[in-house]
Amino acid sequence: MAFVEAHDLVKEYPAKNAAGAVRVVDKVSLSIARGETLGLVGESGSGKSTVARMMLRLIEPTSGSVHFDGVDVLGAGRAGMHALRRRMQIVFQDPYSALNPRMRVRQILLEPCAIHGAPEGVDPQKRVRGLLREVGLDESALERYPHEFSGGQRQRINIARALMLRPEFLILDEPVSALDVSVGAQVVNLLRDLQKNYGLTYLFISHSMPLVRYLCDRVAVMQKGRLVEIGDALEVCDCPREAYTQQLIAATPEMPV
C-alpha cells in the first residue's frame, strides 16, 4: 500500500481575457512508498510545484484525490489538517524568502512548536540545538538573523525547521536550485543522511536528471502539466523512452556529489 498517493490531480485557473479555464495540471497520479524518494522532474512551468502544493493542500485541486497513510487529505476538516501538517512538511526553493528576516533562528525553529505543540516527550529547546548540529550549524546560530547566513546555511535552517515536528513525509521543492553547485551538493548529501537517520519519505522536485538519478529511487517526468514517463530512477535516466526526458538529461550537467 502506498504511503502517499495522489490520483488524477487536476488544477485549472480562469483564463485571462477569455472564457473557460487554463489547465496547468492534467490528471497526474503518483504513489510513494514509505521510506522512498520519488523524484518529480520537468522544466520550469511543467506543473511540478503545483502538484506538490496540492498534495499538501496548500493549493486546492480542481479535482482528484490525495491520501496520506490512508487518510483522505482533501476530505479532512480543520482539525484533521492540523494533525496532518505535523506529519507532512515542505522545504521551499528559495532559502532567502522562506525565512522571516525579523526573527532570530531560535524563534524560526521554535515556531512550528508554537503553532502545533511540541512532539510528545520532546524538549523544544534541546531539539532546536540538536537539529542545528545535525544540519551542520553551530549553536551560536540560534541568536543570529537570516541575513547573517549564506544561502546554503539558510537552506540548512529551513531543513531544520521542517524537521522540528518529526514529520514522516517531506516535499523538497527544488531545494538546491538557488545554490551554487558545490553548496548544493553538500545539501543533497545532508538530505540523504537525514533520510537514513529519520526514516523519511521524500518527494524531491527538480529539473536536474543527474541529481534525481543520484538521490531518488524512482522518477516521474512532467511536461506541460502531464506525466510523460515514470519508473526506476536509474532506468529512466540511463535508458529514457521519451524524447522529452532525453532532452532534460542532455540539458543538465552532472553534480559533484
N, C-alpha and C positions, 0 to 999 in steps of 0.2 A: 504493500500500500504506500502511495506517495505521501511524504511528509507535508509538502507544499504542492498545491495543484491549482492551475488556472485553466479554465475551459471556455473556449470560444469568446475570449475577451474582445469587445468592440468599443472603440471610442470615436465619437463623432462630435464635431463642433459646427456651429452655424456658419454657413458660407458668407463671406463678406460681399456685399453688393450683389447678392444673388439669392434665389430661393434654394431651399434644400440644405444639405449638410456636407461637410468635408470629413471623410473617414480617415483618421490618422492611424488607427489600429484596426485590423480586419481579421476577426476570428482567430486570435492567437491562443494556442493551447500549450501549456508547459507543465511538466511534473518534475519534482526534485525529491530525491530520496534523502532520508535523514543522514547527515554527515557528508553529503555530496556537495560538490561545487559545479553548478551549471553556469556556463558562460553564455551570455546573450550579446551577440556582436552585430554590427552593422554600421554604416556610415551615419554621420550626423543627420537627424531628421527622419531616420528609419522607424522611429517609434519605440526604441528600447526603453528610454526613461519613462515614457508614458505607461508602458506595460508594468514597469516596476512600481510606479506610484499607484496604479490601480490595484496591484497585488497587496499593497499595504493600506489601501483605501484612503490614500492621500488625495486621489482623484477618483470620483465615482464613475464606474464604467457605464457606457450606454446600454450594454447588455453583456451577458456572460456570467461566470461564477468563479469564485476563489475559495478554496478550502485550505485551512492550516491545521494540521494534526487532527483532521476530521471535523473541525469547526467551520461552519459557513461564515466566512468573513463578511461578505456583503449583507448577510441577513442578521448580523449581530447588532444589538442595541448599544446604547451609550455605555452601559456598564460592561457589556461583553467586549466592546472595542477597547475600553480602558484596560481590561485584563489582557487582551491580545497584544496590545502595544508594549507591554513589558517583555513579551517573548519575541517580538519582531522589531528590528531596528534598521536604520539606514545610515550609510556614510556617503555624504554628498561629494560631488565632483570638485567643487571649489573650496579649498581649505581656508580661504580668506573670509568669504561671505557667510560661511557656516557657523562662525563663532561670533558671539556678541562682543564687540570691541570694548564695551563698558564694563565687562565682567572679568574678574581675575579667573585664572584657570581653576582654582579651587571651587569657585562659585559655579563655573561652567560644568564641572564634573559632578557636583552635588545636585544640580538642577533636576536631573531625572528622578532622583530620590525624593526631592521636594514635591514633585508632581505625582509620582506613582507610589511613593513609600519605598523604603529600602527592602531588598530581598530578605527573607526570613533568616535570622541568625547572623546578619551582616552588619558590621560597624561601618557606616559610610565613610568616616574619616580614614580608617585603616584601608578600606578598599580603594579609596582615591590614591593613597600613597602606593599601594601595591600595583595598581593598574599603570600608574606613571612609570614605575620601574619596568613593568612588562613591555611597555611600548618604547622603552629606551630613553626615557627622560628622567632627569634628576628631580628630587622633591623640591628643590629650590624653585622649580617652575610654578608651584602652586600659587605663589603670591604675585606672579607676573601677569601682564596683559597680552592678548593675542598678537599685538603689533610688535612685541619684543621677540617673536619667534620667526624662523624661516618657514617657507611653505611646507617642507617635509615635516618639520616639527609640529606645525599646526595640524597637519593631517593625522599625525600620531595622537594629538589631543582629541581630535574628532573620533578616532577609533576607540580611544579610552572611554570617552563619553558614551559611545554606542554600546560598550560592554558593561557599563555601570550596573545595569539591572539584571545582568546574567541572561541575556537573550539566547534563544536557540537558533534563530534564523536572522541572517544579516544580508541586506542588499547593499552591494558595493557599486555605487553608480559612478563608473569611471574614476576611481579614487586616486589614480596616479597620472591622469592625462594633463593636469595642470602643473606637474612637477617635472624637473629635468630628468633625463634618463637614468642617471646613476642613483639619484634620490628615490625615484620611482621604483627602481629595482629593490632597494632596501625596504621600502614599504610593502612591496609584494611578498618578499620573504618573511617579513613580520606577520603578514596575514596568514601565510602558510603555517607558521609556528603557532599562532593563536588558535587556528582551527584545530590543530592537533591537541593543544592543551585544553581546549574547552569543548571539543566535540561539536563545533559549529556547522551549520548548513549555510552555504553561500549561494546567492545569485550574483554573479560577477558580470557587470556590464562594461563593455569595452568596444573599441573599434580596431583593436590590435589582435590579429590572429596569432602571432607568435606568443604574445603574453597569455592569451587564453590557452594555447597549447601547453604552456608551462604550468599554469595554475589549476586548470579545470579538468574535471572528469568527463563531462560531456559539453557539447556546444550547440547552441541554436542560432541560426543566422537569419537576420531580419533584413528585408528590403521593402521599402515603401509601405510599411505597416503590416507586412505579411511575413510569415515564416517560410523560408525557401529551402532550408536544409537543417537537419538536426541529427546528431549521432555522437559516437565516441569522439572525444576531442582529438586524439592522435589520428584517427582515421579520417576525420573531416579535414584536419589541417594538412595531412600528408597526401590524401587522395580525394580532394574535393570533387563532388559531382557537378555542382552548379558553377557556371561561368562567373557569377557574381562573387561567390566565395573565393574563387581563384583570383579575382581582382583585388579582394581585400587582403589576401595573403601577399600578393605582389606589392601592395601599396604600403605595407608596414614592415620596417626593419626589425631584426632580432634585438631583444633586450639583453643587456649584460647581467643576467641573473644566475 
